[in-house]
Amino acid sequence: MDRSNIQHKYNHFLRNALFKYKFCKRDIFLKIYKRVPKQRDATFSYCIDFLINRPNIQIAELGTSRSFVDGKIKEGVCINDTIYWKPESPDKWDWSAGLFSRYFSEVLKSRGKNDFKITSIDICEKAIAISKKINENFIDHIEYKTCTSEEYIRNQPRKSLDLLYLDTGDMNEKTAQLHKREAELLIKYQIIKDDGIILIDDVRNPSMILNHKEQSKYGKSKYSIPLLFNNGYTIIIDEYQMILKKKINYHKALEKVKKKDKKRFGKLKQIN
Ligand SMILES: C[S@@+](CC[C@H](N)C(=O)[O-])C[C@H]1O[C@@H](n2cnc3c(N)ncnc32)[C@H](O)[C@@H]1O
């Protein structure tokens, strides 16, 4: 695929961001998962390639960017003071959190896309203000909503999203419960297009296992992924993040073809 320079540059930051943390060293990944899963650069790029030829792309991000600087920089983390925002120094940005809206808006634009909209949702006003600053040059493509992820899902039109990014909360049981409720609502309200995808962050983040003695290897997605899997979704990418898409219901698809054939046959009969 034709990646732009900016995509290469940001991929480099994403590829290395998490290994700098104590709980995300390569040997820890190997010990827990028996492999070092590909990082966000791989799954973000997969999503960009998936989106690039689609018209009028609709994306939603649950949980927006909340810090001007990366957690490993001691000063300024999650503080809404623009003194900490260094637009010319991307090496200082919060790549450990992903910077989804910045990555997707800038990379899609750099690859010639203009017909896309990202809706970024957060419960916290401060996070929204920080994210707006980070994305100030791409604001035409981003709509912000201050509400809970659950409210957003309930009010979104059916089958309207090409890509939904699940990234609310932190690495703990409370967030696992929140993701469970989000998954239940996604199943009920069906806001993703039949050929759309769900991207889930931090599935294979070792900190749930190391800090909270969690048994499941799916971390904060331990309830949501099985729920989605048992209700019409299948896993297509299984790395640090996971990507899910709707299973094709062959029985339903066959019924549709049969119906169409019946209509055609009916018409032919009339002509004869
Ligand atoms: C890890 S950050 C998101 C990082 C961001 N997606 C990025 O790529 O940089 C998680 C965010 O989820 C938000 N959050 C937590 N609970 C939420 C809820 N119930 N509804 C909406 N947002 C929530 C937090 O305020 C926080 O800003």
The ligand as a Gaussian input file, in Angstrom:
#p B3LYP/6-31G(d) Opt

LIG

0 1
 C       -7.212000       5.988000      26.919000
 S       -8.069000       7.489000      26.748000
 C       -8.448000       7.489000      25.025000
 C       -7.232000       7.681000      24.161000
 C       -7.513000       8.108000      22.732000
 N       -8.487000       7.248000      22.071000
 C       -6.294000       8.210000      21.896000
 O       -6.187000       7.499000      20.874000
 O       -5.405000       9.006000      22.216000
 C       -9.590000       7.081000      27.480000
 C      -10.630000       8.187000      27.530000
 O      -11.899000       7.581000      27.827000
 C      -12.665000       8.543000      28.508000
 N      -13.822000       7.865000      29.163000
 C      -13.819000       7.115000      30.282000
 N      -15.055000       6.656000      30.533000
 C      -15.859000       7.105000      29.542000
 C      -17.241000       6.947000      29.240000
 N      -18.055000       6.217000      29.999000
 N      -17.727000       7.570000      28.149000
 C      -16.928000       8.326000      27.353000
 N      -15.598000       8.492000      27.588000
 C      -15.078000       7.890000      28.667000
 C      -11.693000       9.201000      29.464000
 O      -12.164000      10.447000      29.902000
 C      -10.414000       9.255000      28.610000
 O      -10.242000      10.521000      28.043000

